[in-house]
């Protein structure tokens, strides 16, 4: 099977989030038939600290499929998921996680608590990092530089 990335759509969602004044992070969930959900951060807009791109995409995908598990589906996200999002990814049983930029400050996959390697983690997806990392890093760096 040929690998197909959906990171370009996640980057579009990240750009849209940044334009709304949100931290520019975007996520896409795809399966055998292509994209089933996509989202960008909306924590400020929704006044909801859990409204990270990954969580919103997982909620939308589960609603679209009418199920609470996303077995066999892939998640593309522009930034390494935080611990909360990593736990949601595990609970949703996402098959593969592809992310762009590493997050040394708040990451929960390769940094910090490393949720997927924790003994109480019920499911660990296959993880692929640095997918379009430069584009994700530039978007984040430019966003925060403009805020300062």
N, C-alpha and C positions, 0 to 999 in steps of 0.2 A: 504494500500500500504506500502510495506517495504522500509525503508529509505536506500538509497545507497549513499555513499560518493565518491566524485571524488577528494578529497583533496590530495590523494597520487599522482595523476597526476599533480596537481598544484605544489606540492613540487618538483616533477621532473623538471618542468619548472623553478622553482625558483633556483634549483641547477645549471641548464644549464645557467641561466642568470648570476649567480655568477661566473661561470667558464669563462664567456665572459667579466667579469669585471664590470658587471651591478649590481645594488642593487638587491639582490636575492629575487625577488617577482615573483610568478607564478599565473596564472589564468586559469580556465577551465569553459566553458559554456556547460551545459548538459540539455537535454530534455528527453522526454519519450523514445526516441530511443538511448539514451546514449550521449556521447561527440560529440559536433558539432564543437567546436573550443577550442584551447588552446594556451597560449602564455606566454612568460616571458618578463620582462622589456627589452627594447632596446633603451632607451633614448640616450645613448652615441653612440651606433652603428649607429643609424639613424639620429643623430644630431637633435633630435625632443623631446622637453620637454613634449609632450603629449603622447609619446610612452610608457606609463605605461602598465603593463601586462593586466589590466582590459580593457583599451581602445582598445588595439590590439585584445584581444579576442572578444570584442563586434563587432569591425569592421569585423573580420573574420566570426563570426557567422551570422551577417547581410548579408554579401556577399554570404555565403553558402546558406542561405535561400531566398535570393533575396527580402529582406524586411528590413525596418528600425526599426521595433519593435520586441522585443524578449519576447512577452507575453507568459507566461507558461514555460519559461526557467529559469534555476538556474545558479548562478555564484558562483564558489568556488575560493577564493583567499587567499593566505598565510598571507597577512597583511591587517589590516583594511584599507579600501579605503580612499584616500585623498579626499578633497572637490571636486576637478575636476572629479575624477573617480566616486564619489558618484552621482554627477550631471549627468554624462553619464549613470550610472546605472538607474537612475530615468527616464531619457529621453528615454532609450531603453525599459523601462517597464519590467525590469527583475522581475520575480515573487518572487524569494527567493535569499538572499545573505548569503553565509556561509563564514566566514573568520576565520583565525587562530589567529595570534598575534594581540594584541591591539597596537595602535600607538599613544601614548600620545603626541608626538611632532607634528605629521602631519596628524593625522586621521581626518576624516570628518563625521564619522557615530556616534560613541559613545563619541567622543572627539570634541573639537573645535566647529565648526559651526553646527554640527549635522544636516546635509543637509536634511535628511528625515523628520525631525520634523519642518522644516522651513515652514512658511505659503505659500511661493511661490513654494514649491515642488509639482509638479503635480502628482507624483506617488511615493509611498514608498513601497519597497519590504518588505517581511517578513525578519527579520535579525536574524541570529544565529551566535554567536561568540564563540571563543575558540575551534574551530574544529582543532584538532591536533596542538594546540597552542604551546606546548613545542617544537615540531620539527621546527616550523616556527621561534620561538624566538631563538633557538640555532643556526639555519642557519644564521640569521641576526647578532646575537652577534659575531659569529665566523668570519663572513665576515668583519665586521667593526673592530674587534680586529686585524685582519691581515693587515688592512690598516693603523693602527696606529703605 
